[in-house]
């Protein structure tokens, strides 16, 4: 197995971990640091919403993977599609200021995280790996 292939596989694995679990951890830390998590938790303490399933992690994984996939193949429009889908899905919740701020901070940071990780991944692969993105059609 060539060194370039090992670098590509290793970089891809690290990028996937950073896009999924690393992205969730980074978003949680940012929301905790900003105080939005505590404010939202205090507001929802007596609310029925605390009994609903928490699928934010899964949504975060999928949105960052979709963004990375779009950026790897050069389709920047995926950024707009992800934000639009999330906005439509949470439209009713965005009427309250705290929910809107929480949504915006989390979503914008998640998009930024996905873009940064994807560019780092592509740069590493281009320098030391097989430069897989260059071999994809349309790039």
Secondary structure as the mmCIF struct_conf table of DSSP 4:
data_model
#
loop_
_struct_conf.conf_type_id
_struct_conf.id
_struct_conf.beg_label_comp_id
_struct_conf.beg_label_asym_id
_struct_conf.beg_label_seq_id
_struct_conf.end_label_comp_id
_struct_conf.end_label_asym_id
_struct_conf.end_label_seq_id
HELX_RH_AL_P HELX_RH_AL_P1 UNK A 3 UNK A 17
HELX_RH_PI_P HELX_RH_PI_P1 UNK A 18 UNK A 22
HELX_RH_AL_P HELX_RH_AL_P2 UNK A 23 UNK A 34
TURN_TY1_P TURN_TY1_P1 UNK A 35 UNK A 35
HELX_RH_AL_P HELX_RH_AL_P3 UNK A 36 UNK A 43
TURN_TY1_P TURN_TY1_P2 UNK A 44 UNK A 46
BEND BEND1 UNK A 47 UNK A 47
HELX_RH_3T_P HELX_RH_3T_P1 UNK A 48 UNK A 51
BEND BEND2 UNK A 52 UNK A 52
HELX_RH_AL_P HELX_RH_AL_P4 UNK A 56 UNK A 72
TURN_TY1_P TURN_TY1_P3 UNK A 73 UNK A 74
TURN_TY1_P TURN_TY1_P4 UNK A 76 UNK A 76
HELX_RH_AL_P HELX_RH_AL_P5 UNK A 77 UNK A 89
TURN_TY1_P TURN_TY1_P5 UNK A 90 UNK A 91
HELX_RH_3T_P HELX_RH_3T_P2 UNK A 92 UNK A 95
BEND BEND3 UNK A 96 UNK A 96
HELX_RH_AL_P HELX_RH_AL_P6 UNK A 97 UNK A 128
BEND BEND4 UNK A 129 UNK A 129
HELX_RH_3T_P HELX_RH_3T_P3 UNK A 132 UNK A 135
BEND BEND5 UNK A 136 UNK A 136
TURN_TY1_P TURN_TY1_P6 UNK A 137 UNK A 138
#
